[in-house]
Amino acid sequence: MKAKSISKYIRQSPRKIRIVLDEIRGKRVGNALDYLHFSPLKASHVIEKTVHSAVANLMQANEDSNMEPDSLIIKEAYANGGPFLKRFRAASMGRISRLNKPTSHLTIVVSDESQGM
């Protein structure tokens, strides 16, 4: 079984989120949650919530089976770019400069070990 969870419009660039995702991709859910919980990076908090949501989605779909959350693995984890927030700031000589504030969409797919990698 597989379950997916998506977090959209995260106010951080996808590049910074991918740094944390590379650390947890392919790991067991328990180990990944330990890493994310104690990581000082801003992206780890959002990723941790998304992993919890993916595990809950899998448990909800499989109510009849007794599945341990620690036996699950993170099969896919990726961050795509979202829309930019366009802001303006004063620049020299009475001009303005444009600031693009990036957002991202995060997708986590959790699977049980019986399917393998």
C-alpha positions in Angstrom: 0.0 0.0 0.0 1.0 3.6 -0.7 -0.3 6.8 0.7 0.5 10.4 -0.3 0.4 13.7 1.4 0.8 17.1 -0.2 1.6 20.5 1.4 1.1 23.5 -0.8 2.2 27.1 -0.8 5.0 26.7 1.8 6.8 30.0 2.2 10.3 28.7 1.6 12.2 28.0 -1.6 12.1 24.5 -3.0 15.9 24.4 -3.0 16.1 24.8 0.8 13.4 22.1 1.3 15.2 19.7 -1.0 18.3 19.8 1.2 16.3 18.2 4.1 14.3 15.9 1.8 17.6 14.3 0.5 18.4 13.3 4.1 15.1 11.4 4.7 14.3 9.9 1.3 14.3 6.1 1.5 14.5 5.9 5.3 12.1 4.3 7.7 9.4 6.7 8.9 10.5 6.4 12.6 14.1 7.4 11.8 13.0 10.2 9.5 10.7 11.6 12.1 13.5 11.5 14.7 15.8 13.4 12.3 13.2 16.0 11.4 12.1 16.6 15.0 15.6 17.5 16.2 16.7 19.3 13.0 17.2 23.1 13.4 16.2 23.8 9.8 12.9 25.6 9.1 11.9 23.1 6.4 12.0 20.2 8.8 8.9 21.3 10.7 6.7 21.4 7.6 8.2 18.1 6.3 7.5 16.4 9.7 3.9 17.5 9.6 3.5 16.2 6.0 5.1 12.8 6.9 2.7 12.5 9.8 -0.2 13.2 7.5 1.0 10.6 4.9 1.2 8.0 7.7 -2.3 8.9 8.9 -3.6 8.7 5.3 -2.1 5.2 5.0 -3.6 4.1 8.4 -7.0 5.5 7.4 -7.0 3.6 4.1 -5.9 0.3 5.9 -8.2 0.3 8.9 -8.6 -3.5 9.0 -4.8 -4.4 9.0 -2.5 -4.0 11.9 0.3 -2.0 10.4 3.2 -0.5 12.5 4.1 3.0 11.6 7.8 2.2 12.1 7.7 -0.5 9.4 6.9 2.1 6.8 9.4 3.7 4.5 9.4 7.1 2.7 9.3 6.0 -0.9 9.1 9.4 -2.6 9.8 12.9 -1.3 10.1 15.9 -3.6 9.5 19.7 -3.6 8.3 21.6 -6.6 8.2 25.3 -7.1 5.0 27.2 -6.4 4.0 30.7 -7.4 6.1 33.7 -6.4 4.9 36.4 -4.1 5.8 39.6 -5.9 6.8 42.5 -3.7 8.5 45.8 -4.3 11.2 47.7 -2.3 12.6 51.2 -2.6 15.8 51.4 -4.5 18.3 54.2 -5.1 17.5 57.3 -7.1 13.7 57.0 -6.5 13.3 53.7 -8.3 11.8 50.5 -7.1 13.2 47.0 -7.2 11.2 43.8 -7.4 11.5 41.1 -4.8 10.3 37.6 -5.7 9.4 35.6 -2.6 9.3 31.9 -3.6 6.8 29.3 -2.4 6.9 25.5 -2.9 4.7 22.4 -3.0 5.8 19.4 -1.0 4.8 15.8 -1.8 5.6 12.8 0.5 4.7 9.2 -0.5 4.8 6.6 2.2 4.8 2.8 1.5 5.0 -0.4 3.5 8.1 -2.6 3.3 6.3 -5.5 1.5 6.4 -3.5 -1.8 10.1 -2.9 -1.5 12.1 0.0 -2.9 
